[in-house]
Amino acid sequence: MTDPHNILKGIALAALSSVAFGTLAVIAKLTYRVGAQPVALLAARFAFAAVLLSLAHLTMGRSLKIAPKRAIRLMLLGGLGYASEAALFFLALDRSPASVVSLIFYSYPLWTGLMAFATRLEPFRWRLLAAFVIGFSGIAMIFSLPAGGLAGPLLALAAAVAVAVFYVVAQVVIRDADTNAAALWTATGAMLALTLSCLILGQGLPAAALPGAAGLGVATAVAFTAMYAAIARIGSSRATIAALLEPITTVLLAALFLAEALTWRVALGTALVAVALPLVATSQPATR
């Protein structure tokens, strides 16, 4: 029998992860104002995250050692999976308004659920499907879709599919693994991949951008640790539904720190996401 307390803890961890991820866009925008470049900022973000996760691991008295094969898998997950998604997302932002990119990108819980069902990692559940529809409707209420070119939307869709693949693969890779170690090695893989990209592109980071990069690192360390712990408890599809809190966090923080307007669409969208979360919590547990 599945422990209801464990399910609720998984939902809470997924929500914490999504709120931490939701801070990233606002911190990044503030850091861009001092001359930070996207790839360099991403590389610094994961460098800070890897250091913080290493220190946390050592503080808890845990060894940084991990089976070489598992370490390689986790680093590939970060370097090929998460780093690729982040790059696609930022490329999309260069070509389309943030509202268009966000609307398409935050369809990723739907793709994650469909992939989890298709690969039989998790059983099909009507209540979870209802949560998908209601939650995504809430996101659609927040963001509008003005006319524009196809390059940005297609890149955003690619980013959504990439992060969905990341979640589903992570569910397999982290099985029976220490979630803190998984977060550390994933961040390390992303850092190495993005640092290499930085060197190829010749991008650097001004000293004034270091506080912002550190803030991104803290948020990433919290988000990764909570995300893996959530996936281990409730599976990838339910974890990503709770992640619908991420754009809500972004919108609210943008209104507070970037003077972006709040509208009735935001209020209604937030309400729909709030309805979706209890459906996630009460759907049948994932098979492991």
N, C-alpha and C positions, 0 to 999 in steps of 0.2 A: 504494500500500500504506500502510495506517495504521501509524504509528510506535507500537509497544507502550509505549515510554517515555512518549510523549505521553498515552496512555490512562491509564497509572498516575499520571502527574502530575495529570491531570484528576480521577481518583478521590481523590487526596490533597487536592487543592484543595477538592473537594466535602465531604470529611470535615472539613477545617479550617473551612469555612463552617458546617457543621452544629454543630460543637462551639462555635463563637462564638455562633451563634443559641441554642444550648442554655443558655448562661449568662444569657440575657435575663430569663427568668421569675424566677430566683433573685435577680438584682440588683434587679428591679422589686419583688419582695415585700419585700426589705430596705428599699428606698426608700419604699415605702408606709408603713412604720412611722414615718417622720418627717413624715407628712402630705401626701405627694405624691398628686395626682389623676391618673387614668389618661391622659386626653387631653393634659393639660399635660406630663406626663412623656414621652409619646410625641413631642410636638412638640420638647421639649428634646433628647431622644435624637437625633432626626434633625438638629437644628441643630448639635449637637456633631459628629455624623458628617459633615455637609457641610463644616464647617470643617476637620476632620482630613483629609478626602479632598482638599480644596483645597490644604492645606499639603503633603501628600504629593505631589500632582501637580506643584506648583511646585518642590519639593525635587528631584524627578527631572528638572527642566529641561523639563517639558512645558507647553505652552500650555493655558490653560483654554478657549480658543476651540473651538467645535464648530459644525458646520453648523446653522443655526437650526431647520430642519425636524427634524433628529435630536434636538436639544436639547429641542424641544417634545414629541416622542414619548417621550423618556426621562422627562421631568418628568411627563407624563401617566401613564406607567407607574408612577412612584412615587406620584403624587398620587391617582390613581384606583384603581390596582391594589394596591400594597402598603399604602397607608394604609387602604384599605377593608378589606383582610384583617385588619389589626391591630385596627381598630375592631370588626369582627365577633367577633374572638377575645376581646377584652376584654368585650364585651357578653355573650358566652356565659359567661364566667367569673363575671359578676355574677348569673347565673341558675342555674348548675349547678355541682356539685363539679368541681374541677380534673381529677380522674381521668376523669370522663365526657367533658369537653371535650377533653382531650388524646387520648383513645382515638379519638374521631371525627375530630379535626383531623389527626392523623398518618396518616389514610388518604389524604392528598393526593398521595403518590407514585403511588398507584394511579390517581387521576383524572388526574394529569399524564401518565402513560404512555398511558392510554386516549385522551386528547386528542391526544397526539403521534402515536399510531398512526392515529386517525381523520382527522387533518388531513394525514397522510402526511409529516409533518415527519421521522418516523423509521419504519423498517420494523418489522413485527411480529417479535418474537423469543421463542421458547419459553423460552429460558434466562432472559431478562429477566422474563417472566411468572412463572417459578418464584421468582425473586428477590423479586418483589412479594409473592407468597403467603407465602413463608418470613419475609420481613422484617416484613410486617404481622402475621403470627402472633406474632412476637416482641414487637411493641408491644402486642398484645392480651393477652399473658401478663403484662405489667407493670401494666396498668391494669384495674381492675374496673369494672363498669357497674351501679351500684345503681339502684333505681327512682327515678323523679322525673318532673318535667314535661317537655314536648316543646320548649318555647321554647329552652332552653339547647342541647340536642343539635342542633336545627335550625339555630341560629346557628353552632354549631361546624362543622356540615356545610357551611354557606354559606361559612365562612372557609376550609375545606379546598378547596372548589371555586374560590374566589377566588384562593387562592395557586397552585393548579394552572394557572389561566388566566394568572396572572402569569408563571409559569415558561415556559409555551409561547409566550406573546407575547414574552417577553424573548429567547427563542431566535431569533426573527425580527428583533426590533428591534436587537439588539446585533450582528447579523451584520456582519462586516468593521469593527466599531467598536473603538476602544480601550476595553478592559474597565475600566480605571481611570476614564476619563472617564464611561463608562456608569454606574458606581457613584456617582460624584459627582452627576451630574444626576438620577439616580433619587432619591437621598437628599434633594436639594434640592426636588424635586417633592413628596415626602412631607412634608418640613418645612413647606412653604408651605400645603399642604392641612390639615395638623393644626394649624398656627398659626391659620389662619382659623377652624377648628372651636373652638379654645380661646377666641378672641375672642367667638364667638357664644355659647358656653356660659358664658363668664365665669369660666373656670378659671385659676388661677395656680399658680406653683411656689414653695414655701418655699425659702429659702436653704439650709437643711439638706439639701435634696434634690438640690442641684447636683452633689455628688460622685457620687451614684448615677446621675444623668443623664449625667454625663461618662463613667462606666463603660459605660453602655448605648451611648453614642456610639462609644466605642472598639470595642466588640464588633460594633456594626453596620457600622462602616467596614471592619473585617477581614472580616466575613461577606459583605458585598456584593461587595467586590473579589474574594474567593476564589470566590464563587458564580458571578459572571459569567465569570471565567476558566475555571471548570470547565465551564459550559454551552458555551462556545466550543470546548472540546476534546472533550467527550464527549456533548453533547446534554442536553436537559432531563430526559428520563426516567431516564437513568442517574445524573445529578446528584442527582435527588430520592431515588433509592434509597439513595445514600450518606448523604443527609440523615436517614435513620432513626437515625443516631447522635445526632441532636439530643435526643430525649426521654431517651435513655440518659444523656447529659450532664446534663440537667436533674435526673433522679432522683438521680444520684450527688452532685451539688452540693447538692441539697436535703437529702440525708442528712447532708452534711458541715456545711452552714451553717445549715440550718433545723431540724435534729434530726428529720427525717422518716425513718421506718423503712425499712430495706432488707429485702426478703423473698426467698424462693426463686423467686417469680415474676419478680423483677427479674433474678436470675442466669440463669434459663432464657431469658427474653426477650432478654437481652444475647447469649447464645450463639446464638440463632436469627438475630439481626441480624448477628452475626459470620459466620454461614454465608452469608447473603445477599450480603454485600459481594464475595466472590470471584466469585460468579456474575455480578455487575455488571461486574467487571473483565474477565471472559473472554467476555462476550457480544459478538456481532458489532458493529462500529462503526456509529454512526448515519450516514446519508447526509446530505450537506450541500448 
